[in-house]
């Protein structure tokens, strides 16, 4: 909804626990700011690492007069003093700074949400997509974004094949739109079936599980089989990224939460939380950070930035497994 916006608000709060939609909202704001001023510099910060005074420093006028874009993710982790500083700033923002705050919703950091709202910040809500009908709407809209249409039965077949993860669904829609001949106006069930042949034998999730659990031989065998049976590289990268993000979410969750409370806080079913907890064995913060960096590189390579997507995937899996043990 932000695409084509000529001038972003001085302060925007992106609130909600749907990561893909939150990331898109942030990207749209950054693109709009850069469209208005191509030299705009982006500074990305994590809430838990922002110190008092950091925003004042970042919002100070540039020597060259360029606009700054400051994105603070995980804003729920901001300290009280920093929240007070940001709320005060939001009431009188700088003219040459675009501030974007990303908050997942919930009670933690609620003072920030309420404070910047009262100060007049623009609010973008990205609610979790939980119903099957909403996911089907998402598929239709994704395909439409790519300039195509999809038959209702094909949309349902795609949802059945890929599952509920929005990143996987978005990647599948984009790849389907790209691979389906342009003279075929509507993507049908046969196109979905051709594209997703082999997913019953091995999916991105089985590859991701093997990689994050340190089973290098299994992961490499499965990724080769998946590629040979038609699973798109972009879906495999998306699944690997999802597996690592789950590790990060569970590993960073409050220690005092247990059982259903923890599952509710993370937005995961209890069985998945239990599985990810087991997968966390052997992982540390530094290794996880390096693995996520490798995924970002692989994502670029399989989307055209590299010559050999299969090599990029195999190399990334090797990096993930190596960093699991801290090597």
C-alpha positions in Angstrom: 0.0 0.0 0.0 3.0 2.3 0.3 4.4 1.7 -3.2 4.3 4.9 -5.1 4.2 7.1 -2.0 6.0 10.3 -2.9 7.0 11.4 0.6 7.1 9.1 3.7 6.1 10.3 7.1 8.8 11.6 9.4 8.0 8.9 11.9 6.3 5.6 11.1 5.4 2.7 13.5 5.1 -0.7 11.8 3.3 -2.9 14.4 2.3 -6.5 14.1 3.8 -10.0 14.1 3.7 -10.9 10.4 7.4 -10.6 9.6 7.1 -10.7 5.8 4.6 -7.9 5.7 6.5 -5.8 8.3 9.7 -6.2 6.2 7.8 -5.1 3.1 6.4 -2.1 4.9 9.9 -1.0 5.9 11.2 -1.6 2.4 8.4 0.5 0.9 9.2 3.4 3.2 12.9 3.2 2.5 12.2 3.1 -1.3 9.9 6.1 -1.0 12.5 8.1 0.9 15.2 7.3 -1.6 12.9 8.1 -4.5 12.5 11.6 -3.0 16.2 11.8 -2.3 18.5 9.3 -3.9 21.4 10.0 -1.5 19.5 9.0 1.6 21.5 6.8 3.9 19.9 3.9 5.8 20.9 3.1 9.4 19.5 -0.1 10.8 19.5 -0.8 14.6 18.2 -3.5 16.9 16.1 -2.2 19.8 18.2 -4.0 22.5 21.4 -2.3 21.3 20.1 1.3 21.1 21.6 3.4 23.8 20.3 6.8 25.2 21.5 9.5 22.9 21.9 7.3 19.8 18.8 8.7 18.1 19.9 12.3 18.8 23.2 11.5 17.1 21.6 9.8 14.1 19.1 12.6 13.7 21.7 15.3 13.7 22.0 17.3 10.5 24.3 15.8 7.9 27.4 17.8 6.8 26.3 17.1 3.3 22.6 17.9 3.8 21.5 14.3 2.9 18.4 12.7 4.3 18.9 9.9 6.8 16.6 6.9 7.2 16.8 5.3 10.7 15.1 1.9 11.1 14.9 0.4 14.6 13.8 -3.2 14.5 12.7 -5.2 17.6 11.5 -2.0 19.1 9.9 -3.9 22.0 13.5 -4.4 23.4 14.2 -0.6 23.7 15.2 0.6 27.2 12.8 2.9 29.1 15.1 5.8 28.7 15.4 5.3 24.9 11.6 5.0 24.6 11.1 8.3 26.4 13.7 9.9 24.0 11.9 8.5 20.9 8.5 9.5 22.1 9.8 13.0 22.7 11.5 13.1 19.3 8.3 11.8 17.5 6.5 15.0 18.7 9.1 17.2 17.0 10.9 15.1 14.4 13.8 16.4 12.3 13.0 17.6 8.8 15.7 15.5 7.1 15.2 12.2 8.9 12.8 9.4 8.3 12.4 7.2 11.4 10.8 3.7 11.2 10.1 1.7 14.3 9.2 -2.0 14.0 7.3 -3.5 16.9 5.7 -7.0 16.9 2.8 -6.0 19.1 2.0 -7.3 22.5 2.6 -5.9 26.0 6.4 -5.5 25.9 7.3 -2.0 24.8 3.7 -0.9 24.8 4.7 2.5 26.1 6.6 3.1 22.9 3.6 2.2 20.8 1.2 4.3 22.7 3.6 7.2 23.0 4.5 7.6 19.3 0.8 7.1 18.3 -0.1 10.1 20.6 2.8 12.0 19.1 1.2 11.7 15.7 3.4 9.0 14.1 2.0 7.2 11.0 1.0 3.6 12.0 1.0 0.6 9.7 -0.5 -2.6 11.2 0.6 -5.9 9.8 -1.6 -8.5 11.5 -0.8 -12.2 11.4 -2.4 -14.1 8.6 -4.1 -17.0 10.3 -7.1 -18.1 8.3 -7.0 -20.2 5.2 -9.2 -17.7 3.3 -6.7 -14.9 4.1 -3.8 -17.0 2.8 -5.7 -17.6 -0.4 -6.2 -13.9 -0.7 -2.5 -13.4 -0.1 -1.7 -15.9 -2.9 -4.0 -14.1 -5.3 -2.5 -10.7 -4.4 1.1 -12.0 -4.8 0.3 -13.4 -8.2 -1.4 -10.1 -9.2 1.7 -8.2 -8.0 3.7 -10.2 -10.5 1.3 -9.2 -13.3 -0.6 -12.6 -13.5 -3.8 -14.2 -12.3 -4.3 -17.6 -10.7 -7.3 -19.9 -10.8 -9.1 -20.6 -7.4 -8.3 -24.3 -7.6 -4.6 -23.5 -8.4 -4.4 -21.2 -5.4 -5.7 -23.9 -3.1 -3.3 -26.4 -4.7 -0.4 -24.0 -4.1 -1.4 -23.5 -0.5 -1.7 -27.3 0.0 1.8 -27.8 -1.5 3.7 -25.1 0.2 2.0 -24.6 3.6 1.2 -21.6 5.7 4.5 -19.7 5.8 4.1 -16.4 3.9 7.7 -16.2 2.8 7.4 -19.6 1.2 4.1 -18.7 -0.4 5.4 -15.4 -1.7 8.5 -17.1 -3.2 6.4 -19.8 -4.8 4.0 -17.2 -6.3 6.8 -15.2 -7.8 8.5 -18.3 -9.2 5.3 -19.6 -10.7 4.5 -16.2 -12.3 8.0 -16.2 -13.8 8.0 -19.8 -15.0 4.5 -19.9 -16.5 4.5 -18.8 -20.2 3.2 -15.3 -20.7 0.7 -16.5 -23.3 -1.0 -18.5 -20.6 -3.0 -15.7 -18.9 -4.1 -17.6 -15.8 -1.9 -20.0 -13.7 -3.8 -23.2 -13.3 -3.5 -26.4 -11.3 -1.4 -28.1 -13.9 1.3 -25.3 -13.6 1.3 -25.7 -9.8 1.6 -29.5 -10.1 4.5 -29.3 -12.5 6.3 -26.7 -10.4 5.9 -28.6 -7.2 6.5 -32.1 -8.3 8.9 -33.8 -5.9 7.7 -31.9 -2.8 6.2 -35.0 -1.5 9.6 -36.7 -1.5 11.6 -33.8 -0.1 10.7 -30.3 0.8 12.6 -27.2 1.8 11.6 -27.9 5.4 13.3 -31.3 5.4 16.5 -29.7 4.0 16.3 -27.0 6.6 15.9 -29.4 9.5 18.9 -31.5 8.4 21.0 -28.3 8.1 20.2 -26.7 11.4 20.6 -30.0 13.2 24.1 -30.4 11.7 23.4 -33.4 9.5 25.6 -32.3 6.6 25.4 -35.4 4.5 21.6 -35.7 4.8 21.1 -32.0 4.0 23.3 -32.1 0.9 21.7 -35.3 -0.4 18.2 -33.8 0.2 19.0 -30.5 -1.5 20.3 -32.3 -4.6 17.3 -34.5 -4.7 14.9 -31.5 -4.2 16.6 -29.6 -7.1 16.5 -32.7 -9.3 12.8 -33.2 -8.7 11.8 -29.6 -9.4 11.9 -27.8 -6.1 12.9 -24.2 -6.9 16.2 -22.9 -5.3 14.4 -19.8 -4.0 12.0 -22.0 -1.9 14.9 -24.0 -0.5 16.7 -20.7 0.6 13.4 -19.5 2.1 13.0 -22.7 4.1 16.6 -22.5 5.4 16.0 -18.9 6.4 12.8 -19.8 8.2 14.6 -22.6 10.1 17.3 -20.2 11.3 14.8 -17.4 12.1 12.9 -20.0 14.3 16.2 -20.7 16.1 16.7 -17.0 16.7 13.2 -16.4 18.0 13.2 -19.4 20.4 16.8 -18.7 21.5 15.9 -15.1 22.2 12.6 -15.7 24.0 12.3 -14.7 27.7 13.6 -17.4 30.0 10.6 -17.2 32.4 8.1 -18.3 29.8 7.2 -22.0 29.5 4.8 -24.2 27.6 1.7 -22.5 26.2 2.9 -19.0 27.3 6.1 -19.4 25.4 4.3 -20.7 22.3 1.9 -17.8 22.4 4.6 -15.3 22.8 6.5 -16.7 19.8 3.4 -17.3 17.7 4.4 -20.9 17.1 2.5 -24.1 17.9 3.9 -25.9 21.0 5.1 -28.9 19.0 7.2 -26.6 16.9 8.7 -24.8 19.9 9.7 -28.1 21.3 11.4 -29.2 18.1 13.2 -25.9 17.7 14.5 -26.1 21.3 16.0 -29.5 20.5 17.6 -28.0 17.3 19.1 -25.1 19.3 21.6 -27.6 20.8 25.1 -26.6 19.5 24.1 -23.1 18.4 25.4 -19.9 19.8 24.6 -16.2 18.9 27.7 -15.7 16.8 27.3 -18.9 14.8 23.6 -18.1 14.2 24.5 -14.6 13.0 27.0 -15.9 10.5 24.6 -18.5 9.3 21.9 -15.8 8.7 24.5 -13.7 6.8 25.2 -16.7 4.6 21.5 -17.1 3.9 21.2 -13.5 2.8 24.0 -14.0 0.3 22.4 -17.2 -1.0 19.1 -15.5 -1.4 20.7 -12.9 -3.7 22.6 -15.6 -5.6 19.6 -17.8 -6.4 17.6 -14.7 -7.5 20.0 -13.9 -10.3 23.1 -12.6 -8.4 25.0 -15.8 -8.9 25.8 -18.1 -11.8 25.0 -21.4 -10.1 22.1 -21.6 -7.6 22.8 -25.3 -6.8 26.4 -24.4 -5.8 25.2 -21.5 -3.7 22.8 -23.7 -1.8 25.3 -26.4 -1.1 27.9 -23.9 0.0 25.4 -22.2 2.3 24.4 -25.5 3.9 28.1 -26.2 4.6 28.4 -22.8 6.2 25.3 -23.4 8.3 26.5 -26.7 9.6 30.0 -25.4 10.3 28.7 -22.5 12.4 26.4 -24.7 14.4 29.4 -26.2 16.2 31.2 -22.8 16.3 33.9 -23.7 13.8 
